[in-house]
Amino acid sequence: MADILSILLSDSFWAAALRIATPLIFGVLGALLCERSGVLNLGIEGIFVAGAMTGWLAVWMGAPLWLGVLAAALAGAGFGLIHAILTVPLGLSQHVSGLGVTMLATSVAYFTYRTALPDVTSPPRITPFQPLDIPLLSDLPFVGPVLFQQTALTWLALGCVFLVWYVLNRMSLGVALRAVGDNPDAVDAQGLSVYGLRIGAVMAGSALMALGGAFLTMSAFDAFFFGMVNGRGWICIALVIFASWRPGKALLGALLFGAFDAFQVRLQTEVGAMVPGQVFLMAPYILSIIALVVAARGADYPRALLTPWFKGQR
């Protein structure tokens, strides 16, 4: 018990939890934007892969790190546009389209990788974002290692939490976006474009999802390899429900999963071979499911979510 408590109180544990949570923060914010507009985006897993590969490949080909981040966001927005066109003006199944985008984005990413590097047996390395070392702040007890020794992309993710909250709650654009996810007929009656709002939200949300993938190759690791996304996109879909479609709770949910994951790694070293390793690997997902079930009861979901809308029809 004392060992577990020492883990939970250590700054290295919470620094790792925030680092693990960073791609989930990007992903859950992206999914939140899409769903707030009434569109479920199950393309998130493939968009993660596309963002990871695109950002890494751009940097490997000589682009600066931030240009790689931009390239990843544009790739995500592109796949988001495909999903939006299929589901918003055409009104096709959001489930089927999203899964199709996941398969398309994943296949395109892997094909591009193999085409660009046909004879490579091990992934080439890049110089990733380095942890920020802010004078004085980095040396603060506990807070310094947890917050002020992260990379710039972690700070970007935290900034996006505030930005999405501000847009949704303090700007007329956010009001319109929330309204189009609840009552698109009322938005249309005000002379606003339901199609435009939904397509824009899906593209912006998909760009954020791709940044989650870019974090993996440009901050957490320094290379792109198959299977690195490892279901993070699907976790983000669940975390949106946990968060009740609110940015602040989305951050909390991502940090909670990050803490579960960081805890199981450290607990394995404490317990050793007494418990099978698979138990530790599945623990974060089981705990996340329990938290999801508890938090999702009575969640105020967007009422027009998954419902196609066509202009002129009632």
N, C-alpha and C positions, 0 to 999 in steps of 0.2 A: 504493500500500500504506500509506503514511504517513497519507493522508487517511482510509482505512478505519479504521486504528487510532485516529485521533483521534476518529472518530465513536463507536467502541465504548467509548472511555474517557471520553466527555463525560457530565456529569450530566444535561444536557437530553435525551440519548438514552434513558437509563434511566428518567427521569421520564416520558417519553412512552410507553416500553414498559409501565410499570406502569399508566398511564392507559388505554392501549389494552387491557391485559389485564383491567381491572376487570370489565367486563360478562361476559367469558369466565369469570372466577372464580366469579361468581354462577351462571352457567349450568352450568358443569361440576360444581359442588357440588350443584346441584339434580338434574342427571342422575345423579350418583353416588348420591344418596339413593334415587332411584327404582329404579335398577338393583340396588343393594344389597338391596332388598326383593324383587327378582325381577321387576320390571316395567320394560320398556323404554318410555321416553316420547319418541316422535317428535313430540309436540306442541310441543316446545321452541321451534321457530322461530315458530310462531303465538303462543305464550305470551310470547315476547320482544316481539312487536309489540303485543299487548294490554297488557302492562305499560308499554311506552313511551307508548302513547296514553293509558291510564288515569291514570298519574301526572301526565303533562303536562296533561291536560284538567282534572284536579282542581285543580291549582295555577292554571291559567288562569282557572278559575271562582272563585278567591279562597281556596282552601285553603292552609294553610301547607305548606312543602316536605315536612316529615316526614309530614304527613297524606297528601300525594300519594304518598309512598313506601308508606305503609300501604295506600292504595287500590290501588296497583299490585300489592302482595303478595296482597291479597284477591282481586283479579281473577285472578291466576295460580292461587291455590288453588282458585277456582271452576272454572276449566277443568281443573285437575288432578283435581278430584272427578268431573267428567264422564268423563275418561279412566279413572279408577280404577274407577268403577261398571261401565263397559263391559268392562274387562279382568279385574277381580278376582272379584267374585261371579258375573258373567255369563260370564266366560272367553272373551270374544271375542278376535280376533287383535289383539295389541298393535301390530303394524305398521300395520294398517288403521285402528284406532282412533286411534293417534297422528297419522297423516297427516290423518285426518278432523278431529281437534282443531286441527291447524295451520291447515287451511283455514277451519274455523269461527271460530277466534280472530282470524285475519287479517281475515276478512270482517266480523265484528262490529266490530272496531276501525275499519276503514275506513268502514263504514256509520255508526257513531256519529260519527266525525269529520265526515263529509259532512252528517249530520243536524244536528249542533250548529253547524256553520259552513258553511251551504250556499252563501253568496255570497263566500267568502274565496278569493282567488287566490294569496296567499302566506301561509305558516303564521304565525299570531300568535306573538309572543315572550313568554317568561316570564323572571323573574329566577331563574337556576339557582343551585345550590350554588356557593359561591365557594371557591377554594383556601384551606385553613387556613394562617394565618400564626402559628406558635407561636414566641413570643419565645425567643431564644437557639438553640433547636433548628433553626429554619428557616434560621439563618445558618451552621450547620455546613457545612464543605466537603463537597461531593459528597452526603453523606447528607441534608443539609438540603433541597436542591431535589428530590431523588428521593423522599423519604418525607414530609417535613414541610411540603410545599407542595401536597399533594394535597387533594382535596375530602373531605368527611365520608363520602361513599358509598364511596370507595376504602378508607378505614379500616374501614368496616362490612364490606366484602368480606373484608378480611384477618382481621377478627374472626370472621367466619363460618367461615373455614378452621379456626381453632382450635376454634370451637364444634362444628362437625361432627366434627372429629377426636376431641374430648373425649367427645361423645355416643356415637360408634361404638366407642370403645376403652376408655372409663372408666365407662360407665353401663350398668346392666342393660337399659335400653331399647335401647341400641346393640347389645348382645349378642343380644337378641331379634330386632332388625332384621336383623342379619347372618345369624342362623340361619334366618329366614324366607326369605331369598334363597338359602340353600343346602339346607335340609331342612325344608320347611314341615310335614311329618308329625310331626317331632320337636317342633316348636313347639306344634302342636295337642295332642300327647300331654301337654305340660306344662300344658295348660289355658289357654293364651294364644290370642287371636283372630288367626288368620292374616289374615283379611279386614281386621280393624281395623288391624293393623300395616302392611299393604300400602297400604291406602287413606290412612292417616295419612302414610306416607312419600311417597306420590305427591303429596299435597296440599302437604306441606311443601317437597318438591323443586320443585314447580311455582311456589310462592310465591317461592323463591329465583331461579328462572329469570326471573320477571317483574321482579324487582329489577334484573336485568341489562338489561332493556329500559328500565326507569325511569332507570337511569344515563345512557343515551344522550340522553334528552330533558331530564333535570333536572340533569345535571352536564357531560357532554361537549358537548352542544348546548343550545339554549334553545327548541327548537321540535320539533314532530312533523311528519315528512314521509314520504311513501311510499318504501319501499325502504331506509330507514335501517338496518334490522337487517342486511341484506346477507349472509345466510348464517351469521351468528354462531352460531345455534342448532345448525346441522349441525356446525360446528367443535367445539362443546362435546361432541357425541356422540362424535366421534373422540378428543377429549382424555380422555374417561373411560377409554377403552381404553389410551391412552398412560399414564395415571396408575395403571393396574392397580387401579382402584376405591379409591384411597387419597387422602385429602384433601391431604396434603403434596405428593405428586407431581402432584395436580391443579393446585395453585398453580404448581408448576414448569412444567407444560405450558402453562398460560395465559400465564405470563411469557415463555416461549420463543416462543410465537406472537406475543405483543405485541412482542417484540424483533425478530422477523423483519419484522413489518409496519412498525415504526418505522425499521428499517434500510433497507428498500426505498425509503421516502419520501426519506430523506437521500441514499441512493445515486443516486437520479434527479438530484438537483441537482448531484452531483459528476460524473456521467458525461455528463449532458446529452442531446443528441439522437443520440448515437452508437448507442444501443440503443433499440429500440421500447419505449414505456411499458408495453405489455401484459406484457412480460417481467418487469418489476418488480412489476406488480400480481399476477401469478400466483406469484411467487417464494415468498411466505410459505406458500402452500398446498402447493407442491411440497415445500418443506423440512419442513413439518408432516407430510406423508404419509410422507416418508423416516423422520422421527423416530418416527412411529406404527408403521411396519413394524418398525423395530429394537426398539422398546420392547414391542410387543405379543407378541413371541415368548415363549411360556411364561407369559403373564399368567394369574393365578389368578382367573378370572371366577366370579361367583356361579353355582353349579351349577343352581339352579332358575330362572335368568333365562329369560324367554319361555315358561315352562311353566305353564299354568293349573293351579290347585289347587281341588278341590271337597271340601268337608267330607264325611267318611264314605267317600270313595273311596281306594283304594290302587293 
